[in-house]
Amino acid sequence: MPTLLSQAPSRSLDQRLDALDRANRIRVQRAQLKRALKSGDTTFDQVLIDPPDYVLTAKVYDMLLSVPRLGRVRVGRLLTQCRISQAKTIGGLSERQRGELVDLFNS
């Protein structure tokens, strides 16, 4: 009886290095965005309205934690109020969810 273990397709060394380089660039860009959110140079609703490519796969929860005066409890409440899972990504937000979050930050 054959086993149904799925294996990732093999990649060449160049492909692996390119993927590692891309992941590192995304991490650096996200860290810069989090610092901008923390300092107030960027607002979270600006990120939601027109998210850059590198933030589409970031968790909404993690990005909200970078906003001043928002801790784990307050972020959890905001997400619950908007019916958003803590595992949801910025790119995975529906228009309703995105709109509710923007409204919360503009009120």
C-alpha positions in Angstrom: 0.0 0.0 0.0 1.6 3.3 -1.1 1.8 6.1 1.5 0.3 9.5 0.7 3.0 11.7 2.1 3.3 14.8 0.1 6.7 16.3 -0.4 7.5 19.8 -1.3 8.9 20.0 -4.8 12.7 20.0 -4.9 14.3 23.4 -5.5 17.6 24.3 -6.9 20.1 26.1 -4.7 19.5 29.3 -6.6 15.7 29.0 -6.0 16.2 28.4 -2.3 18.6 31.4 -2.0 16.2 33.6 -3.9 13.3 32.6 -1.6 15.5 33.2 1.5 16.5 36.6 0.2 12.9 37.6 -0.5 11.8 36.4 3.0 14.5 38.5 4.6 13.6 41.6 2.6 9.9 41.1 3.6 10.9 40.8 7.3 13.0 44.0 7.1 10.2 45.9 5.4 7.6 44.7 8.0 9.9 45.7 10.8 10.3 49.2 9.3 6.5 49.4 9.0 6.0 48.3 12.6 8.5 51.0 13.7 6.6 53.6 11.6 3.3 52.5 13.2 4.8 52.7 16.7 6.3 56.2 16.1 3.1 57.5 14.5 4.7 58.2 11.1 2.1 55.8 9.6 -1.4 55.1 10.7 -2.9 51.6 10.7 -5.9 52.7 8.7 -3.5 53.9 5.9 -2.0 50.4 5.9 -5.5 48.8 5.7 -6.7 51.1 2.9 -3.7 50.6 0.6 -1.6 47.7 1.9 1.9 47.3 0.4 2.6 43.8 -1.1 5.0 42.8 1.8 2.3 43.3 4.4 -0.5 41.2 2.7 0.6 38.0 4.4 1.2 39.6 7.8 -1.2 38.8 10.6 -3.6 41.7 11.5 -3.1 40.8 15.2 0.7 41.3 14.9 0.4 44.6 13.1 -2.1 45.9 15.5 0.3 45.2 18.4 2.6 47.8 16.9 0.0 50.6 17.3 0.7 52.7 20.4 -1.7 52.1 23.3 -2.9 48.8 21.9 -1.9 45.7 23.9 -2.8 42.1 23.6 -6.1 42.4 25.4 -7.3 45.5 23.6 -6.3 44.1 20.2 -8.1 40.8 21.0 -11.3 42.8 21.9 -11.0 44.9 18.6 -10.7 41.8 16.5 -13.6 40.1 18.4 -15.8 43.2 17.9 -15.1 43.1 14.1 -15.5 39.3 14.0 -11.9 38.8 12.8 -9.8 35.8 13.6 -6.4 36.4 15.3 -4.9 34.3 12.5 -6.3 36.5 9.7 -3.9 38.2 7.4 -4.1 41.7 6.1 -4.6 40.5 2.6 -7.3 38.0 3.7 -9.6 40.7 5.2 -13.0 41.1 3.6 -14.2 44.5 2.6 -16.5 44.5 5.6 -13.8 43.6 8.0 -11.4 46.2 6.5 -14.1 48.9 6.7 -15.0 48.1 10.3 -11.3 48.4 11.3 -10.9 51.7 9.4 -14.0 53.1 11.1 -12.7 52.1 14.5 -9.4 54.0 13.9 -11.1 57.0 12.4 -13.6 57.4 15.3 
